[in-house]
Amino acid sequence: MCHSHKKLSVQFADAVRYLVLFSAFTAAASCASSQASLGRQAEASANTLAWLNEHHGFVHFISLERLLGRVTAQLSGSIFRAALERKFDRGSTEYFRSFPWQVFVLEEETPNAFSLGAGVIVITRGMLERASSEAALAAVIAHEMSHQMLGHTAEALDAAAPGEPVPHGHYSLEQEIAADTLSIKMLHVAGYSLNSSAEALTIDYRIAGTDVSPVPPRWLELRMANIAQEIRTYPPHLPGLTSSREFAYVQQRLAGL
């Protein structure tokens, strides 16, 4: 039976908290040096999810969870080859490939996406509704995964004020471009159409023709130029998945809620 909840139940919120903490501990077990850092990320992620659930709520139904799980699994499977191109060491590559990636959809109309650490990614309902295709959704998720793989999220959490319920990580232009570049590689390896997904990498800057994020002038222009340059490094004739019936069904379900 499928449900959509404005607020997740207390039991479900507790289950989410346990899952985040447990899966993060499992992922860190083979990498003792990262255990403490990942443990802090997991605790911060669980606390932030609880705060977001209390103040906004999450969208939750079975077909949505299946779609997000499949897209995330495809991207996770692409990490090894994409990471090799970025010259990650083998230990880091295997570490992130087995990461317990989880995506939650926040009940919020403003298009946005952010990573909380410990494999947790949040996208807003507005972002999912405005995604033009499954490839666009995959691009959003890949970008946030890249921030975690490149260490940007951990740095933002370290810089957050103590006790801040929702850490506001502001990435530099260099970090955003690095995440864009890595996510393009992941999307290519995962078999997604790069042309269909490129626009999604910066969609959170725009809503109704205005800027959403308070960023310096030309950030969007510079990021789009980098994305276009990266896409040109791949043969234009390569086929890639643009969308799916599953994605279309999920968007129909969202429209009816």
N, C-alpha and C positions, 0 to 999 in steps of 0.2 A: 504494500500500500504506500503510495507516494504522498509526501506532505511538504508544505512550505511553511516555515515558521518565521514570524516576525522576530520572535525571541526564541532561542533554543532553550529547551528545558534545562533545569538545574542539573538533572542527571546527565544529559548529553554534554553540557558544559564541563562537568566533572570528568566525564569520559574523555573529552578532548584534551583536558589538562593532563590526565594520566597518560594518554597516548603520546602526546608531545614529549613529555619527560621520559617515558619508557623507551620510545623509539630513538630518541637522541642519545640516551645512555647506551643502547645497543650499538648504534653506529660508532660511538666513541670507544667502545670496548677494545677494538683492535688498534687504536691509536691513542695510547695513554697520555701523550704530551698534549693532546687537544681536549682531553676529557673535561678538565676544569672549565675551559673557555666555552665548550659546547654545552656544558651543564648550565652555565650562567645564561647562555643564549636561550636554552630550552625553558628555563624558569621565566625569563623575561617574555618569551613568546606566549607561554601559557597565561601569564598575568595580563598581557595585552589582549589576547583573545577573549578573556573573561570580561575585560573592560569594554571591548567593542561589542560583545554580546549584550551587555547590560545597557549600553547607550544607543546601539543601532540595531542589533540583531543580525542574523545570517540567513541567507537563502539556502534552503536545504530540501532537495528531492532526489530520488534515486537516479534518474536519467542524467541529472547534472553531475552527480558524484561519479557516475560511470564515465562520462565524457572527460571530466577533469583528470580522473585516474588514468585513462588511456593516453591523453595528451601528455601528461607528466611522465608516464612510463616511456613513451616514445622519445621524449627529450632526454630523459635520464639515460636511455640506451645510447644516445648520441654523444654522451660526455667524453667517452674514452678517446675517440678519434678527434673530436673538436679540441680536447685538452692537449692532445699530442701536438696539434698545430700551434697551440699557444705555449708549448714547451713546459707544461706542468710536469713535475716529477711523477713517477709511476705511483708512489704512495698516495699523493694528493689526488691523482686521477681516480684510483680505485676507491678512495675514501668518499669522494663526491658522487661517484657512480652508484654506491650503495647507500647514499644518503636517504633518510626517510622523508622525501619531499611530500608536502601536503598543501593543497590549495583550498582556501575558504573564500566564499563569495559574501561580501558585506552588503547589507541592505542600505545602500547609499546611491543616490542618482548621479552624483558627480563622478565622471570617469576618472579612475585612479587605480593604482596598483602599488604595492610596497611589500618588501620582504621583512620578516620579523626575526630571522635567524633560526638556526636549528632545523632548516629545511622547510619552515613555514612561510607561505606566501599568501597574501590577501589581495584579491581584486574586488572592485566594487561592482554592484549590479549594473550601474551605469556604464562601466567599461565593457562588461560582457554584452550588454544590449547594443552598444555602438560598434562592437567588433564586426567587421564586414564578412568574416569567414573564420573557419577553424584555424587556418594558417595565421590569421591576425591574432586570435586568442593564444595560439602557441607562441607567437612572437612576444606577447606581453609576459607570459610565464617564463619564457627563456631569458628574457632581459632581467627579471627578478632573480632567477636562478644564478645568472652570471654575476650579479652583485654579491651574492653569497660566496660563490666560488672564488671570486677575486678578492675577498676579504673586506669589501666595502661595508657590508652590513655589520660585521663584527666591530669595525672601527666606529661606525655611527652609534652602536650600542654602548661602546666604551666611553664615548663623548657625551652620552645622554645624562641629563640631570638625575641625581639619585631620587628614586621614588616616582619618577615621571611615568604616568600610566601608559601613555602611548609615545614612545621615543620618536622624535621627529628627525629622521636622518636626512640631512641635506648633502647630496653628493656633489663633488666638483665636476666641472665640464669634462675634465680628463677621465674621471671615473665613469661618467655616463657614456662617453665615447668608447671606453674600454669594454663596458658591458654590452653596448650595441654591437661591437665587433665580434665578441665571443658568441653572442646570441645568434648572429647571422651564421656563424660556423655551425652552431648546434642545430639550427633550423635546416640548413643544407644537409647535414648528415642524417637528420631525422626524416628527411624526405618531404619537407614542406616547400611550397612555392614561395620563393623569396620576394618576388614582386607583389604578391598578395599580402604578405606579412609586413612589409617595410613600413607602411603608414601607421601600423599599430604601435611601433616602437616609441612614437612620440605623441600618441593620441591624447595622453593625459595632460598635455599642455593646452589642448584646445577644447572649448565647449561654446557653442553658439557664437563662434567667430572671435572669441576672446581667449586670453591666456588664463589658465587655471593656476599654474605654479608660479610663484614670484621668483622668476629667474632673470639673470642679466640679459640685456639685448643680444640678439644673434645666436643664442644657445640653440634654439630650434633649427635655425638655418645651418649652423655648423654641424649639428648632429645629422641632419638629413643629408648634407653633403658627404659626410663620412659613410653613412649607410649606402648611398648611391655608389660611392667608390668601392666599397666592399662587395656589393652585389655584382659589379662589373668584373670582379676577379673570377667569377664562376661562369661557365659556358651558358649562354642565354637559352640554348635549346633544351637544357635539362628539364625533364618533366618533374612536377612536384604537386603534392596534394594541396588543393586550395580549400575545399570545404567538404562537408559530409552531411548525410541525412540526419545523423545523430546530433550534430551541431544545430541544424535547422530546427529539429524538434525541440531542443532545449530552448532556443530563442522563442519559439511559439509558446512554450510553457511559461516562460518568463512574462511574455506579453499578456497572458491570460491571468496572471496572479494579481 
